[in-house]
Amino acid sequence: MSSSYDGPWTARKMREEFFNYYFRSKNHTFVPSSSTVPYDDPTLLFANAGMNQYKFIFLGTVDPNSERGKLKRAFNSQKCIRAGGKHNDLEDVGKDSYHHTFFEMLVNWGLLQDILQKEAIEFSWDLLTNVYGLPKDRLYVTYYAGDPQNGIPTDEEAKQHWLSQGISPDHVIASKGNFWEMGATGPCGPCSEIHFDRIGGCNAAHLVDGDDPNVLEIWNNVFIQFNRDDDGSLKPLPNKHVDTGMGFERLVSVLQNKLSNYDTDVFSPIFTRIQELTGARPYSGKFGNDDVDGIDTAYRVVADHVRTLSFALSDGGVPNNVGRGYVLRRILRRGSRYVRKKLGAPIGSFFSSLMPVVVETMGDIFPELTKKQGDIKEILDEEEESFSRTLDRGEKLFDQYATRTKDQGAKELNGADVWRLYDTYGFPVDLTRLMAEELELGINEKEFEDAQEHSKLASKGSFKKDKADLVKLDVHGLAALEKNDVIAKTDDSSKFQLGNITATVKGIYYHKEFMSSSANIPADANFGVLLDRTSFYAEAGGQEYDTGNIVIDGATDFEVTNVQAYNGYVLHTGSLKYGQLSVGDEVISSYDELRRWPLRSNHTATHILNFCLREVLGDHIDQRGSLVAPTKLRFDFSHKAQISLPELAKIESMSIDWIKKNVKLHGKDLDFTTAHKISGLRAVFGEAYPDPVRVVVLGHDVDEVAKDIDNPKWRSTNVEFCGGTHVAKTGDIKDSVITEESGIAKGIRRIVAVCFGQSSLPCPEPSCR
């Protein structure tokens, strides 16, 4: 049962000792937790492990000149959410003593082989037994039992390192499940878990990995060695890395001698506030059939969910109907129903009333909670109030469906009815499934999927065909390039200039292999070309890629349809219109000026718009996304209210004034330490910048700005980090018109604009029309 804890190992003390151990005695660098919302990784709904923010180091795509690229040893307390995708604990929350959708992962990393298995195992054993004082006879460790089918041997190295710590051999256990992956694809490797027996007194080896709440995993040492490709195959990474993660809430329960994570001082303040808000009976720590009235389960669900929502919203997450936004909406609506159904309290502003206790207890460690508290409250209230308006009607309809199902002697709800509950009343399917389980009913999944598909077809009319697969340089291709002294990273400085350049073919890439010639590549097939230097712009920073041609006059024409950069290597994707290409050929690099010209205009117009928005609406304006296309510019930014017509007119007029001023655009690389201190600098929310970083200024030479970075006059112009292409002077844009202003999520607005002549350009995608 939850109670106030007054012993030596408070949650705060436990976290501090972890920090002290790795910072002071093991020379690790503290790196703040990454956002729970992984803006730069579309393969993840949420950051689900400490390793997520280092994925690009594992894959070899990190900028070696960035701060992240220079790291060797690091530690932090990583915010994690496991409520979707490969790692999803949402359905288990409330049912047991140790699952959470939000949790802290106390992590340390050894990057680029700076720390190996031996040190990782020694550190974890030392910290647990000598610092935290856990009894050695109640600790068990596992190691990977191997996978002969995929040619992965048993991890004997980890086994021997554990035995060398003096652990009894019958506490060192082989496990086939000890292979950790963050998702369906990406970096992965064998792992070695540490488990703790809460009870003691006998050998508990047979309970390890058996989902016994009293023999639980508290730490996992992951040895990143492989990359899982799209086809499911495993390939060794160029470098090995160590990623260890300890469950904060679980170890706190161990140190406080509690049988449940929810009985610790991590959760007791939240439980106290829940009782104050609802008037429900106190939390008593019961599970399953012992929790007769379901109130203890409700305490756990609501406490877990308010933490998840607080952190996700503080990191910019917004509940909506798509992807991670839909997961957040599901969590809020699931929690809201528990509040009303089990705790007997009205909903509408409940979670915003509970959220402050999360800020009070965790805001010093994660200051973004305190900074964003007002925004979190506003979003929670709007979402909860919206659901409260349909919950009554939806529950009544569910009751009718359930009664009809039972009267018919059936065991499953009609899937079309379940879809209707979602489509009309906003009931997430997992919530309906939970309600059905309470009545010992299931859901006809096939009927549900058919109804969902029918709805999609009806609303869209038809499906869009997928575009052809883009040729990509994967981690193994990059590793091969890094070892190849002949192929240097591409000099793309000419992208800021006008006109064609001559270049030399350095690599031809097809089906994940480098070739000396295109002779054996099928006609019309897409492949990639690497040049020593290029005039093409590779897609980045919201600006679309260039298209054009790589030509040998009179002999070869390679049509470039896409350009992407991979850790400094610019890959031109396309196909041969005629002729052949070979490594060593001298070619002409010719981007399409008709496409580049509006891209330049729209990119500079985006900078002007960014400045004007701040001037008209205030300093709270933060860029949340952008698109610089040939046909339009799109700019997403933080702002709570719809922009009035007079404000829009002022923003547009101010933008046109900048165009009429015809000031020059100046761009130059500066060291990041200097650049980020420039007065009035605008940078993109969640973006990682290289060092040095390119600075673009309207109307002032960059060297002039760099000599006097604190001068407040720089606030009277636009200063941004930007690697995109721009017009020489603002008058080249001619004119700019705002065509749309809308809200795309809570607190996020979007402006679409076109520049002179843009609306008459051909539109490449139906969504533009």
Disulfide bonds with the S-S distance in Angstrom:
none
